[in-house]
Amino acid sequence: MRKKEVSFKKLQQQEIDGAVLYHKIAQFTKDDAERRILLAISGDEYRHAAVFEKYTGHKLKPRGFRIFCYTLAAHLLGYTFVIKLLEQGEDLGIKEYENEIDKIPELKEILAEEEIHEEKLLDMLNEERLRYVGDIVLGMNDALVELTGTLAGLTFALANTRLVALSGIITGASATLSMAASNYLAGRAEGNKDAVKSSLYTGIAYLVTVVLMVLPYLLLPNHLYAAAFGIMLAVVVFIILLFNFYISVAQSTPFLRRFGEMAVISIGVAAISFVIGLVAKSLLGVDI
């Protein structure tokens, strides 16, 4: 098989997978207009796959495991994220062959239709969880900064994973309630009709972050507090990485700058709190 045929086979596979995924996502969207648009795009993707099939000579089937993973992600992370991730992949794949437009007339039409798809999707996508991204960022950012500092300061001051975990759980639980309540009161003061839902998103984001950060201290033995601290920092960076990747795809925003800002702030606070913890332990003569 020639190299071009292999390349178009990859594009054909992307289109057939996309067609099935758009159809599946359409089945669990609540808005009728969104469902019609997604089903129409699914039909276009099937047609694009048929165009590439003419050049590859192969009839491909959708990749079951990939479909399953993307469908699961659509349920967990929202269909906006999955749809935009799909469109980015298709754009990158097709644009590699823009220089073939003169040789393959159908490719020009496919590129034009992909742009129309993006415009329709941008107009259509109004998923609830993305309307509350600001509240999620507030909860997650606050938890990362506050608890990273708290756990860093306590780790070497207490030198015991269980004591650090206990302190982290108490601090995290009370801070979660405080953040959710503050966000609710602020929303009510601003006349936000969805203040309750907004505060819930903030509280849940804070609580999930707290659980993930405290977990290393709960899983490791008492004397491995330094290892728990290192794992906790790695978890912090991983949370920041995943969250910023999600936001960069779902909202089409720059990834590296936001990731760098959040990572530097969280690790910087941890370093300062670590020093404060050691100094406080030395000055107070605490030895646990």
C-alpha positions in Angstrom: 0.0 0.0 0.0 1.3 3.4 -0.9 2.1 6.0 1.8 -0.8 8.2 0.8 -3.2 5.4 1.1 -1.9 4.6 4.6 -2.3 8.3 5.6 -5.9 8.5 4.2 -6.7 5.3 6.1 -5.9 7.1 9.3 -8.2 10.0 8.4 -10.9 7.5 7.4 -10.6 5.8 10.8 -10.9 9.2 12.6 -14.0 10.1 10.6 -15.8 6.8 11.2 -15.0 6.9 14.9 -16.2 10.5 15.1 -19.4 9.6 13.3 -20.2 6.9 15.9 -19.2 9.2 18.8 -21.3 12.1 17.7 -24.3 9.8 17.3 -23.8 8.3 20.8 -23.4 11.8 22.4 -26.6 12.9 20.6 -28.4 10.2 22.5 -27.8 11.6 25.9 -28.1 15.4 25.2 -31.2 16.9 26.6 -31.6 19.7 24.1 -33.5 18.8 20.9 -31.6 21.4 18.8 -28.3 20.1 20.0 -29.3 16.5 19.2 -30.3 17.5 15.6 -27.0 19.2 15.1 -25.0 16.3 16.4 -26.8 13.8 14.3 -26.3 15.9 11.2 -22.6 16.2 12.0 -22.5 12.4 12.5 -24.0 12.0 9.0 -21.3 14.3 7.5 -18.6 12.3 9.2 -19.9 9.0 7.8 -19.9 10.7 4.3 -16.3 11.9 4.8 -15.2 8.4 5.8 -16.8 7.1 2.6 -14.7 9.7 0.6 -11.5 8.5 2.1 -12.6 4.9 1.6 -12.4 5.5 -2.2 -8.7 6.3 -1.9 -7.8 3.5 0.7 -9.9 0.8 -0.8 -10.7 -0.5 2.7 -14.0 -0.5 4.7 -13.1 0.2 8.3 -15.0 -0.4 11.5 -15.2 2.0 14.5 -12.6 1.2 17.2 -14.8 -0.2 20.0 -12.4 0.6 22.9 -11.8 4.1 21.8 -15.5 4.7 21.4 -16.1 3.3 24.9 -13.3 5.6 26.4 -14.6 8.7 24.7 -18.2 8.0 25.6 -17.2 7.4 29.3 -15.3 10.7 29.2 -18.3 12.5 27.8 -20.4 11.3 30.8 -17.7 12.1 33.3 -16.1 15.3 31.9 -18.9 16.6 29.7 -19.6 16.2 26.0 -18.2 19.7 25.3 -14.7 18.5 26.2 -14.9 15.3 24.1 -16.4 17.1 21.1 -13.7 19.7 21.0 -11.0 17.1 21.5 -12.4 15.2 18.5 -12.6 18.3 16.4 -9.0 19.2 17.2 -7.8 15.8 16.3 -9.6 15.9 13.0 -8.4 19.4 12.2 -4.7 18.4 12.8 -5.1 15.2 10.7 -6.8 16.8 7.7 -4.6 20.0 7.6 -1.6 17.7 7.0 -3.0 17.1 3.6 -4.1 20.6 2.6 -1.4 20.5 -0.1 -3.3 17.7 -1.7 -6.5 19.9 -2.2 -5.8 20.5 -5.9 -5.3 16.7 -6.5 -8.3 15.6 -4.5 -11.3 17.9 -4.9 -13.3 16.2 -2.1 -10.7 17.2 0.5 -11.5 20.9 0.0 -15.2 20.2 0.6 -14.3 18.2 3.7 -12.2 21.0 5.1 -15.0 23.5 4.5 -17.5 21.3 6.2 -15.2 20.7 9.2 -15.0 24.5 9.7 -18.8 24.7 9.5 -19.0 21.9 12.1 -16.8 24.0 14.5 -19.0 27.1 14.0 -22.2 25.1 14.7 -20.6 23.4 17.7 -19.4 26.7 19.2 -22.9 28.2 18.8 -24.4 25.1 20.2 -22.3 24.1 23.2 -23.7 25.5 26.4 -23.1 22.7 28.9 -24.0 23.4 32.5 -20.7 22.4 34.0 -18.8 24.8 31.8 -21.0 27.7 32.9 -19.7 27.0 36.4 -16.0 26.7 35.5 -15.2 29.9 37.5 -16.7 28.3 40.6 -14.7 25.1 40.1 -11.5 27.1 39.5 -12.2 29.0 42.7 -12.6 25.8 44.8 -9.7 24.0 43.3 -7.3 26.9 43.3 -8.1 27.7 46.9 -7.7 24.1 48.0 -4.4 23.7 46.1 -2.9 26.8 47.6 -4.2 26.6 51.1 -3.9 22.9 51.7 -0.5 22.6 49.9 0.8 25.2 52.3 -0.8 23.6 55.3 0.4 20.1 54.6 3.9 21.3 53.7 4.1 23.3 57.0 2.8 20.4 59.1 4.7 17.5 57.4 8.1 18.2 59.0 6.7 20.0 62.1 4.7 16.9 63.1 6.8 14.2 61.3 3.9 11.8 61.4 1.7 10.9 58.4 -1.4 10.2 60.6 -1.2 13.5 62.4 -0.7 15.4 59.2 -3.6 13.5 57.6 -5.8 14.3 60.6 -4.9 18.0 60.5 -5.4 18.1 56.7 -8.9 16.4 57.0 -10.1 18.8 59.7 -8.7 21.8 57.9 -10.0 20.7 54.5 -13.5 19.8 55.8 -13.9 23.1 57.6 -12.4 25.1 54.6 -14.8 23.3 52.2 -17.8 24.3 54.2 -16.4 27.8 54.6 -15.7 28.2 50.8 -19.1 26.9 49.8 -20.9 29.1 52.3 -18.9 32.2 51.3 -19.6 31.6 47.6 -23.3 31.2 48.3 -23.5 34.4 50.3 -21.5 36.3 47.7 -23.8 34.9 45.0 -26.9 35.9 46.8 -25.5 39.4 47.5 -24.9 39.8 43.7 -28.5 38.5 42.9 -27.3 35.2 41.4 -30.3 33.0 41.1 -28.1 29.9 40.9 -26.1 30.7 44.1 -26.8 27.3 45.6 -25.6 25.4 42.5 -22.6 27.7 42.2 -21.6 27.1 45.9 -22.0 23.3 45.4 -19.6 23.3 42.4 -17.1 25.3 44.5 -17.5 23.0 47.6 -17.2 19.8 45.6 -14.1 21.0 43.7 -12.5 21.9 47.0 -13.4 18.6 48.7 -12.2 16.4 45.9 -8.9 18.3 45.8 -8.5 17.9 49.6 -9.2 14.1 49.4 -6.6 13.6 46.7 -3.9 15.6 48.5 -4.5 14.0 51.9 -4.6 10.4 50.5 -0.8 9.8 50.4 -0.6 10.6 54.2 -3.4 8.0 54.8 -1.8 5.3 52.7 1.8 5.5 53.9 3.2 4.4 57.3 3.8 7.1 60.0 7.6 7.3 59.5 7.3 7.9 55.7 6.1 11.5 56.1 8.8 12.8 53.7 7.7 10.3 51.0 4.0 11.3 51.5 5.0 14.9 51.2 6.8 14.2 47.8 3.8 12.2 46.5 1.4 15.0 47.6 3.4 17.6 45.6 3.3 15.2 42.6 -0.5 14.9 43.0 -0.8 18.7 43.1 1.1 19.1 39.9 -0.9 16.3 38.3 -4.2 17.8 39.3 -3.1 21.2 37.9 -1.9 19.5 34.7 -5.2 17.6 34.1 -7.4 20.5 35.1 -5.7 23.0 32.8 -5.6 20.5 29.9 -9.4 20.1 30.4 -10.0 23.8 30.5 -7.7 24.5 27.5 -9.6 22.1 25.4 -13.2 22.8 26.6 -12.7 26.6 26.5 -10.1 26.9 23.8 -7.6 28.8 26.1 -3.8 28.6 26.3 -2.5 25.6 28.3 1.1 26.3 29.2 0.7 29.7 30.7 -2.2 28.8 33.0 -0.5 25.5 34.0 2.7 27.4 34.8 1.0 30.0 36.9 -0.9 27.5 39.0 2.1 25.2 39.5 4.4 28.0 40.5 1.9 29.5 43.0 1.1 26.2 44.6 4.7 24.9 44.8 5.9 28.4 46.0 3.4 28.5 48.8 4.4 24.9 49.8 8.1 25.9 49.9 7.4 29.0 52.1 5.1 27.0 54.4 7.7 24.3 54.7 10.3 26.7 55.9 7.8 28.3 58.3 6.9 24.9 59.7 10.6 24.1 60.4 11.3 27.5 62.0 8.1 27.2 64.2 9.1 23.7 65.3 12.6 24.9 66.2 11.5 28.1 68.0 8.7 26.4 70.0 10.8 23.4 70.8 8.1 21.0 69.7 9.2 17.4 69.2 6.5 14.9 68.4 
